Amino acid sequence: MGDVTQLLERARGGDAAAWDQVVALIYDDLRRIARGVLGGPGGATFDATGLVHECYLRLSRAGADGVLNRQHFLALAARAMRQLMLNHARDRIAAKRGGGAAQVTLGEADAAADAQAEQLIALDQLLERLASEDARLAKVVECRVFAGLNEQEAAEAMDLPLRTLQRLYADARARLAELLAE
Amino acid sequence: MTNAPPSPLDLLEPGALLAGPLARSLAAALDRGERLPPGTRLGPFRIEGELGAGGMGVVYRAERADGEFAQSVALKCVARHGGDRGDAMFVRERQILAGLRHPNIARLLDGGRTADGRLWFAMEHVDGARIDLHARTQALGIDERLRLLTEVADAVGFAHGRLLVHRDIEPANVLVDGDGRAKLLDFGIATLAGDDGAARAYSPAWASPEQIAGEDVGPASDQFQLGRLLDALLRADSKSTTGSTETRVLSGDTRPVDGDGGGGSNANGIALDPQCWLPVPVARRAELADIVRRSTARRPADRYGSVTEFADDLRRWLARQPVQAHAGGIAYTLRCAVRRHPLVTLGTVLAGLGLVAVIATFSIRLATERDHARAAATRAERETATAQAINQFLREDLIRAADPYGENAGDIPIGTLIEKAIPRVKERLARQPEVAGEVYLTLGRTLLNLGRTEPAAAALDLAVEQLGQALGPRDVRVLGARLQRAEVDEYAARYEVLLAALEQLRADAAVLGESHVLVLQIDRARAWQAYIVGDFERAATGFADVRERAAGNPALGDNDRAIIEGGLSLALSRLSRFPEALAAADTALRLRTAALGPEHPETLAVGFQRTTALVGLERVDEAVATLDDLHRRFKARFGDNHAQTIIAAHELGVNLGRLERYAEAVAPLREAVQAKSAVFGAATGTTMNSMAQLALVELRSGDPDAAARTVAAIWAGGYSARNDYDRRSEANLRRMMGELALAQGDPARALADCRLAREGAARYMPPGHFAILQADACLALAEFSRAPTPPSRATLIDVRTALATRPHTVNWLERIDRALTRGPTAL
């Protein structure tokens, strides 16, 4: 946990590499927690927010209290969730193209998941372009879409007034639509 | 179906990604990451291999390995959700599920927890195909498909009767075995594994609107899923059940299908397109579409009252009878059910419990909705917690006593169950006094409806206490609870206590204003109290006053207004203001019909107010026709021992007697006596009253021996008058005994009884009442029989003259004439 603390310090100081490393660490933890929380009967809804909060609690219990700022953590976790979903989407598409081993399929559910996987990969590319124009806009989308944060939570995670966040999110959507149309 | 290719921006919609199929697939993939290798032991079972895997985790084939006996099971291993309920709770619920035995439900055999905390369930292994695939590969006709679905619905209804909800009905959970029998899998697994028992555990693609909204999920949610399954089975190609329809459900988009798709939308979660269905004649297809629409209505309240009703409608369709999908009145059905209470069998106990749960949840939701101050999120949480606590209370403390596989198997009256469970409410809801109060209120009302006044009083006292603790003593809901508590004293005939309680309540509620609904209800109760104690002037004034103030308050419903008019009508009848009484009864009838429909028991009951006025107007023939009709309807609906049936039987007998149709009057009065003895006890005033009337018609129909036996039975039962109503009835009894004594040739005893009758009638009847004249007639006959002197002869002739001016007095006149012409012995 020690390195998380240090990395967080550096990430807060604006160190982009440290940021990425924290995300990677959180990613692993999310995966571990998700296994215990998800995959319930009938595949319960994906309670990303609950997941993120539990992940935060574990980290803070592990001694990152003073350093780990909950708001920043939410933004980090959103990034990790995005990565988690994206990797899974890529796995699915790879499997569909024959790369995967014999997978027991459910037919309908799989078709729907594959369709969303394609959508997500496309969205991810749009977000990359958006981030290169304005990183804040991409982050807002991450918080709302991937961590399932509501407007208030997202505003806290990004240290923004609620009105600003609402405006940024609207801007992000508008810009994404333009990028898609190009 | 032509759709625009999905846009990546669709994922920006709330829930589209995290509640969607990709997230579900991720969850499953994470879960699959930890498969159990063959040979793993879970409880008494050993994993043999995998049967399949998918969205819900991995299903293994397992064998019993403890050497007890050979058993092959399907074993499912699922992750546990966030929250943590005690293991003891899990074990108890699992036991209840294990007791769920139905030919169309795959039984839960065992369950437990793996070393790493995941839950496992061993289920009856069903070797079969998914219902939709089976229908397609076997090319089943529409009737065969519906029959399969009816089996499933019956199984679900059976479980609902035991307060168990499936929550996750979808094609993958319904298999058809080698014998062509539908088997529902995973019953209760969603509940067992879900942390809050409510919203989370379900397949998003098949979720009901309330599941998607994260609201409380009950039997109506299962019905929604059955409706969707029906739609899926009706499609020529089951594959088309997914795709655009599901996406719409998930994204909350409920716009109707565009274009000319015959069915269109039903303002609910599914976009119906009967054009895709297997071929059915158009008219029958429309009926089927109505069934699907009704069962999948967006609002649970718009669906069928129960899954059983849904199944019944399917059966009607199969039998080519008209379906009920159009008919409304779920609330009516519920209300009828709650009245059908006496001599409860296990089945009705369970139905009753379900009803308590429905009512409790409903009333709490209403109360919560009034509470604008709290945020919506808190509200949802509280509702879930509430529903959970109540369900736990019902399941643990009530239903276990009625468990057919438990120790107490057999018929237990619902009242006994509730009484036993009452002490547990506080334990269960210790930290939620408001909820505890509402539960006490519901249980108290139920007990009162069941005629258990003392336990009802205790429960309602607790309701007042708990609600007062939560809301403060002057809260309108606390005052409302006090009103209900006061009503118990009416049922228990403690009229002075009732009056004191109502006066105090009126004073405390005065701040609400003169036309507040609760204040009007309190005043109505005060007027009714006056009526019961025989203060008809105060009653009439009170009702008229409430009526006037109620006119200015549109918040007061037609039903409340009808009760006021009905009370006014009765009071006016007692004051012999019959034309006004009839007018008020007619108004009550109109209001009831508008509020509840013409066939509703409450509407029918207004018939009593009308007949009272009609009798007063001496239109007894009309009254008898109405009563005969009411008696038959109530008897068919509620059975012999229901209050309404009893009143109808008694009034019918009495009025047939008034028409001097004595022989016909015997049967309904005997029925009334029997029922009253069973319900109220033999030694009560009301039973005595019916017995007195019975003895009278027995005597007049020429059977003095039967009459003598009936009279003997009254006194043998230990009857003694307790209030003015009793004393009024006793005047009738004395007159009847006087007539009997005359018939038995004992003028001395007849005279004594007739004097008592005359005294009582003069005291308790309004001046000019027919009962007084009859007492006079009886007294005159007795005097004349004992001593046929000129003065007693003159008195008798005077009475005869008075009687001759009234209708239906032939019997009296004949008896008097016999005495006058042939001497006293001719009686």
Contacts between the chains, C-beta under 8 A, distances in Angstrom:
chain1	res1	chain2	res2	distance
A	31	B	30	6.8
A	34	B	26	7.9
A	34	B	27	7.1
A	34	B	30	5.1
A	35	B	30	4.8
A	35	B	31	6.6
A	35	B	33	6.4
A	35	B	34	6.6
A	35	B	79	6.7
A	36	B	79	5.8
A	36	B	80	7.0
A	36	B	116	8.0
A	36	B	117	6.7
A	36	B	118	7.8
A	37	B	79	6.4
A	37	B	81	6.5
A	37	B	82	5.7
A	38	B	26	7.5
A	38	B	27	3.6
A	38	B	30	5.8
A	38	B	31	6.8
A	38	B	79	6.1
A	39	B	27	4.5
A	39	B	28	5.6
A	39	B	30	5.7
A	39	B	31	2.8
A	39	B	32	7.8
A	39	B	57	5.5
A	39	B	78	6.8
A	39	B	79	4.6
A	40	B	27	7.7
A	40	B	56	8.0
A	40	B	57	7.8
A	40	B	78	5.3
A	40	B	79	5.3
A	40	B	80	7.4
A	40	B	81	5.5
A	40	B	193	5.3
A	40	B	194	7.3
A	40	B	200	7.3
A	40	B	201	5.5
A	41	B	56	5.6
A	41	B	57	7.6
A	41	B	76	7.9
A	41	B	78	5.2
A	41	B	168	6.4
A	41	B	186	6.7
A	41	B	189	4.8
A	41	B	190	4.9
A	41	B	193	4.8
A	41	B	194	7.6
A	41	B	201	5.0
A	42	B	55	6.5
A	42	B	56	4.9
A	42	B	168	4.5
A	42	B	170	7.5
A	42	B	173	8.0
A	42	B	186	7.8
A	42	B	190	6.4
A	42	B	201	6.3
A	42	B	202	5.5
A	42	B	203	4.2
A	43	B	24	4.0
A	43	B	25	7.7
A	43	B	27	5.2
A	43	B	28	5.4
A	43	B	55	3.8
A	43	B	56	5.7
A	43	B	57	7.8
A	43	B	203	6.4
A	43	B	204	7.9
A	44	B	27	7.1
A	44	B	81	6.6
A	44	B	194	7.6
A	44	B	200	4.7
A	44	B	201	5.0
A	44	B	202	7.1
A	45	B	18	7.1
A	45	B	19	4.8
A	45	B	23	7.5
A	45	B	24	7.8
A	45	B	200	5.9
A	45	B	202	7.7
A	45	B	204	6.1
A	46	B	18	4.7
A	46	B	19	6.7
A	46	B	23	3.3
A	46	B	24	6.7
A	46	B	26	7.0
A	46	B	27	6.0
A	47	B	18	7.8
A	47	B	82	7.4
A	47	B	200	6.8
A	48	B	18	5.0
A	48	B	23	7.7
A	50	B	82	5.7
A	54	B	82	6.9
A	84	B	26	7.1
A	85	B	17	7.1
A	85	B	22	6.8
A	85	B	23	7.1
A	85	B	26	6.5
A	88	B	22	7.0
A	88	B	25	7.0
A	88	B	26	4.3
A	88	B	29	6.2
A	89	B	22	6.3
A	91	B	29	7.3
A	92	B	22	7.6
A	92	B	25	6.7
A	104	B	52	5.5
A	104	B	53	4.6
A	104	B	54	6.2
A	105	B	54	7.5
A	106	B	54	4.2
A	106	B	55	5.9
A	106	B	172	6.9
A	107	B	239	7.9
A	108	B	205	7.3
A	108	B	239	7.4
A	108	B	241	7.3
A	108	B	242	4.2
A	109	B	21	5.8
A	109	B	24	7.0
A	109	B	25	7.2
A	109	B	54	6.9
A	109	B	55	5.3
A	109	B	203	7.9
A	109	B	205	6.7
A	110	B	25	7.3
A	111	B	242	6.9
A	112	B	20	7.6
A	112	B	21	3.8
A	112	B	205	7.0
A	112	B	242	6.2
A	112	B	246	6.8
A	112	B	247	7.8
A	113	B	20	8.0
A	113	B	21	4.1
A	113	B	22	4.9
A	113	B	24	6.9
A	113	B	25	3.9
A	115	B	6	6.1
A	115	B	21	7.8
A	116	B	11	7.4
A	116	B	17	7.3
A	116	B	20	5.5
A	116	B	21	5.6
A	116	B	22	3.8
A	117	B	22	5.7
A	118	B	6	7.8
A	119	B	6	5.5
A	119	B	7	7.4
A	119	B	8	4.7
A	119	B	10	6.5
A	119	B	11	5.6
A	120	B	8	7.3
A	120	B	11	6.3
A	120	B	17	7.1
A	120	B	22	6.3
A	122	B	8	3.8
A	123	B	8	3.9
A	123	B	9	7.3
A	123	B	11	5.3
A	123	B	12	8.0
A	126	B	8	6.2
A	141	B	12	7.2
A	144	B	12	7.7
A	145	B	11	6.4
A	145	B	12	6.0
A	145	B	17	5.8
A	145	B	18	8.0
A	146	B	17	7.3
A	146	B	18	7.9
A	148	B	18	4.9
A	173	B	9	7.4
A	173	B	12	6.1
A	176	B	9	6.0
A	176	B	12	7.4
A	177	B	9	6.2
A	180	B	7	6.9
A	180	B	8	6.8
A	180	B	9	6.3
